[in-house]
Amino acid sequence: MRGDYSKLIFEISKEGRTSYSLPGFDGESIEEMIDASLVRDEKPRLPEVSERDIVMHYTKLSEKNYGVDSGLYPLGSCTMKYNPKVCEDIAALEGFSAMHPYQSELTAQGSLMLMHSLAEALCEITGMAAFSLQPAAGAHGELAGLMMAKKRFETIGQANRTKIIVPDSSHGTNPASAAIAGFDVISIDSGPDGLIDLDALQAAVGSDTAALMVTNPNTLGLFEKGIAEACEIVHKAGGLVYYDGANLNAIMGIAKPADMGVDIMHVNVHKTFAAPHGGGGPGAGPIGASEEMAAYLPGPNAAFKEGSYILQSPAMSIGQVRGYYSSLSVLVKAYAYIAILGGDGLSEASIAACLNANYLREKLSSAYKMPHSGPCMHEFAAAGLLEAAEGVHTDDVAKRLIDYGYHPPTVYFPLIVEEAIMVEPTETESIESLDDFAEAMLSIAKEAVESPSLLKSAPGKAPAKRIDSLLAAKKPVLTYWQLKGENNG
């Protein structure tokens, strides 16, 4: 029936109903003004709805969605922190929001100054010598960094360095980026403590090693205590160290990757600094380099020369890696966040993120397996339930959590943890928020023993009940007409 906004918008469509009215000009209708060669033979099969229908339909849908403003968003390895609205307000200022990518440098001095200042701030935070803001996200930064490594080795006559070493605790984008850049991927196992096995690394390096890709803290939420030694092993073999900065939120203002010995790194400013990446973007993954590698950075980048800001590329630049210069709105929010917090504020944020994660880890350890001893950093990976009825798995815990009003944590990642449940609360959650989440997780653990059917049938309160996740991934239904088994014209 009309007004039932659980239906698809096509299902509330009524022939002849419209939500717009376009005026003609000089007596001509819009249809008469369009060149006949540009007009479709058949009208597109779009829903016919009133403006009121549209507003109510999408408002109801938005109320079903979960976001960082809805509550704790514990996706491990994602840093889904609350996004301060002042950063949004600053990014919305007309001087930034009305910028056009083809404006001349002389009319874009404010934006270029901000980009230049952000690059300097990232150098201070990470210790790297220079940054390019071009990459669109973390994985894009990885690819750019590996392209830099490839060009560097080609330039110095070492094109035989074709292998990238990747620990098994790395992000999945690491081996993917290495393969796309044309390298061979060598995986090394972690030690029983969840950290890089330095003996395995030593055995893997050689004259064909191009780089080690390392995430620190790693995807188990553990700080790589041997990071400096790992860098030394790779450097002695003539290779480079690429640092995946996705987990920078755990150490910003406290430890600098450059001091650990890394040569290239990216920073996911779209999550570390104020703009969580849920919904698919936009993102930004600035890439930093040591003095030795700075000449290979992508460009053009903002620079200050003879009293004004300009765009220029490094001497040996791999070139432009994306259209225009970067995601300006994300960069504005990141710079505002850094400027507002300052160095001390960034340190406090990291400390709070680590404290929150350890607090949750301790509270949940009575019901969930913790595969590694000792404190974690900003996130932790549990290995499923300590006790559960037969057939109850991590996936069931995640789906049952939806009934408690929470977005589930990351599950079944990292792959080296069986039945992994990866939780990252971030620094923006209060102790009351953490306690509420812990209570929900502990209640689910109790249900897993006493009422397993609740977990196996969950979610029961969500708009969409339990679906076949594998089928949804392999054969997604993306349009209404596909659902109806028809061509959408």
ChimeraX attribute file (.defattr): number of C-alpha atoms within 10 A of each C-alpha:
attribute: neighborCount
match mode: 1-to-1
recipient: residues
	/A:1	7
	/A:2	10
	/A:3	10
	/A:4	13
	/A:5	18
	/A:6	12
	/A:7	12
	/A:8	13
	/A:9	18
	/A:10	14
	/A:11	15
	/A:12	21
	/A:13	17
	/A:14	13
	/A:15	9
	/A:16	9
	/A:17	13
	/A:18	14
	/A:19	11
	/A:20	9
	/A:21	6
	/A:22	7
	/A:23	10
	/A:24	12
	/A:25	10
	/A:26	6
	/A:27	8
	/A:28	10
	/A:29	12
	/A:30	11
	/A:31	10
	/A:32	11
	/A:33	10
	/A:34	10
	/A:35	8
	/A:36	10
	/A:37	7
	/A:38	7
	/A:39	10
	/A:40	8
	/A:41	8
	/A:42	7
	/A:43	8
	/A:44	9
	/A:45	11
	/A:46	11
	/A:47	18
	/A:48	19
	/A:49	19
	/A:50	16
	/A:51	13
	/A:52	9
	/A:53	20
	/A:54	17
	/A:55	11
	/A:56	14
	/A:57	19
	/A:58	13
	/A:59	12
	/A:60	14
	/A:61	14
	/A:62	11
	/A:63	9
	/A:64	11
	/A:65	10
	/A:66	15
	/A:67	17
	/A:68	16
	/A:69	11
	/A:70	13
	/A:71	16
	/A:72	27
	/A:73	24
	/A:74	24
	/A:75	21
	/A:76	27
	/A:77	23
	/A:78	23
	/A:79	31
	/A:80	26
	/A:81	27
	/A:82	21
	/A:83	18
	/A:84	16
	/A:85	11
	/A:86	14
	/A:87	21
	/A:88	17
	/A:89	11
	/A:90	17
	/A:91	21
	/A:92	15
	/A:93	12
	/A:94	9
	/A:95	12
	/A:96	16
	/A:97	13
	/A:98	9
	/A:99	13
	/A:100	11
	/A:101	13
	/A:102	8
	/A:103	9
	/A:104	10
	/A:105	16
	/A:106	11
	/A:107	11
	/A:108	18
	/A:109	15
	/A:110	14
	/A:111	19
	/A:112	22
	/A:113	17
	/A:114	18
	/A:115	24
	/A:116	21
	/A:117	15
	/A:118	24
	/A:119	25
	/A:120	16
	/A:121	18
	/A:122	24
	/A:123	19
	/A:124	15
	/A:125	21
	/A:126	25
	/A:127	20
	/A:128	25
	/A:129	20
	/A:130	21
	/A:131	28
	/A:132	28
	/A:133	31
	/A:134	27
	/A:135	30
	/A:136	23
	/A:137	25
	/A:138	25
	/A:139	22
	/A:140	21
	/A:141	30
	/A:142	31
	/A:143	22
	/A:144	29
	/A:145	30
	/A:146	27
	/A:147	21
	/A:148	25
	/A:149	26
	/A:150	23
	/A:151	18
	/A:152	21
	/A:153	18
	/A:154	13
	/A:155	11
	/A:156	8
	/A:157	10
	/A:158	16
	/A:159	14
	/A:160	13
	/A:161	21
	/A:162	18
	/A:163	23
	/A:164	28
	/A:165	26
	/A:166	25
	/A:167	23
	/A:168	22
	/A:169	24
	/A:170	22
	/A:171	22
	/A:172	14
	/A:173	15
	/A:174	23
	/A:175	23
	/A:176	15
	/A:177	21
	/A:178	25
	/A:179	16
	/A:180	12
	/A:181	18
	/A:182	14
	/A:183	22
	/A:184	17
	/A:185	18
	/A:186	17
	/A:187	17
	/A:188	19
	/A:189	17
	/A:190	18
	/A:191	12
	/A:192	10
	/A:193	12
	/A:194	22
	/A:195	23
	/A:196	24
	/A:197	17
	/A:198	18
	/A:199	12
	/A:200	15
	/A:201	20
	/A:202	13
	/A:203	10
	/A:204	17
	/A:205	23
	/A:206	16
	/A:207	13
	/A:208	17
	/A:209	23
	/A:210	31
	/A:211	29
	/A:212	26
	/A:213	24
	/A:214	27
	/A:215	26
	/A:216	24
	/A:217	25
	/A:218	27
	/A:219	26
	/A:220	29
	/A:221	27
	/A:222	22
	/A:223	20
	/A:224	16
	/A:225	12
	/A:226	14
	/A:227	21
	/A:228	15
	/A:229	13
	/A:230	23
	/A:231	21
	/A:232	18
	/A:233	21
	/A:234	22
	/A:235	20
	/A:236	11
	/A:237	16
	/A:238	18
	/A:239	25
	/A:240	25
	/A:241	25
	/A:242	29
	/A:243	25
	/A:244	28
	/A:245	28
	/A:246	26
	/A:247	25
	/A:248	27
	/A:249	27
	/A:250	30
	/A:251	26
	/A:252	23
	/A:253	21
	/A:254	15
	/A:255	15
	/A:256	18
	/A:257	23
	/A:258	21
	/A:259	11
	/A:260	18
	/A:261	20
	/A:262	26
	/A:263	26
	/A:264	34
	/A:265	31
	/A:266	31
	/A:267	29
	/A:268	30
	/A:269	28
	/A:270	28
	/A:271	27
	/A:272	26
	/A:273	25
	/A:274	27
	/A:275	29
	/A:276	24
	/A:277	20
	/A:278	15
	/A:279	7
	/A:280	7
	/A:281	14
	/A:282	16
	/A:283	24
	/A:284	30
	/A:285	30
	/A:286	30
	/A:287	32
	/A:288	30
	/A:289	27
	/A:290	19
	/A:291	11
	/A:292	11
	/A:293	21
	/A:294	23
	/A:295	18
	/A:296	23
	/A:297	31
	/A:298	28
	/A:299	24
	/A:300	20
	/A:301	23
	/A:302	26
	/A:303	17
	/A:304	13
	/A:305	9
	/A:306	6
	/A:307	6
	/A:308	12
	/A:309	22
	/A:310	20
	/A:311	15
	/A:312	12
	/A:313	19
	/A:314	16
	/A:315	12
	/A:316	17
	/A:317	18
	/A:318	21
	/A:319	16
	/A:320	17
	/A:321	19
	/A:322	13
	/A:323	11
	/A:324	13
	/A:325	20
	/A:326	23
	/A:327	20
	/A:328	24
	/A:329	21
	/A:330	26
	/A:331	27
	/A:332	24
	/A:333	26
	/A:334	24
	/A:335	23
	/A:336	23
	/A:337	21
	/A:338	20
	/A:339	14
	/A:340	13
	/A:341	13
	/A:342	13
	/A:343	16
	/A:344	11
	/A:345	16
	/A:346	23
	/A:347	19
	/A:348	17
	/A:349	20
	/A:350	23
	/A:351	20
	/A:352	20
	/A:353	26
	/A:354	25
	/A:355	21
	/A:356	23
	/A:357	25
	/A:358	21
	/A:359	18
	/A:360	20
	/A:361	23
	/A:362	13
	/A:363	17
	/A:364	20
	/A:365	14
	/A:366	13
	/A:367	19
	/A:368	21
	/A:369	19
	/A:370	22
	/A:371	17
	/A:372	16
	/A:373	8
	/A:374	8
	/A:375	17
	/A:376	21
	/A:377	25
	/A:378	32
	/A:379	32
	/A:380	29
	/A:381	31
	/A:382	26
	/A:383	22
	/A:384	26
	/A:385	27
	/A:386	13
	/A:387	14
	/A:388	18
	/A:389	14
	/A:390	9
	/A:391	9
	/A:392	18
	/A:393	17
	/A:394	19
	/A:395	19
	/A:396	21
	/A:397	27
	/A:398	22
	/A:399	23
	/A:400	26
	/A:401	22
	/A:402	16
	/A:403	17
	/A:404	18
	/A:405	16
	/A:406	20
	/A:407	21
	/A:408	22
	/A:409	23
	/A:410	19
	/A:411	24
	/A:412	19
	/A:413	21
	/A:414	23
	/A:415	15
	/A:416	17
	/A:417	20
	/A:418	16
	/A:419	20
	/A:420	27
	/A:421	28
	/A:422	26
	/A:423	27
	/A:424	30
	/A:425	32
	/A:426	30
	/A:427	23
	/A:428	17
	/A:429	17
	/A:430	13
	/A:431	12
	/A:432	9
	/A:433	14
	/A:434	18
	/A:435	14
	/A:436	13
	/A:437	22
	/A:438	18
	/A:439	15
	/A:440	18
	/A:441	21
	/A:442	19
	/A:443	14
	/A:444	24
	/A:445	24
	/A:446	16
	/A:447	18
	/A:448	25
	/A:449	15
	/A:450	12
	/A:451	14
	/A:452	20
	/A:453	14
	/A:454	18
	/A:455	24
	/A:456	18
	/A:457	13
	/A:458	20
	/A:459	22
	/A:460	15
	/A:461	12
	/A:462	13
	/A:463	11
	/A:464	8
	/A:465	12
	/A:466	14
	/A:467	9
	/A:468	8
	/A:469	10
	/A:470	9
	/A:471	10
	/A:472	10
	/A:473	9
	/A:474	8
	/A:475	9
	/A:476	12
	/A:477	13
	/A:478	8
	/A:479	12
	/A:480	15
	/A:481	14
	/A:482	12
	/A:483	11
	/A:484	10
	/A:485	9
	/A:486	10
	/A:487	11
	/A:488	12
	/A:489	9
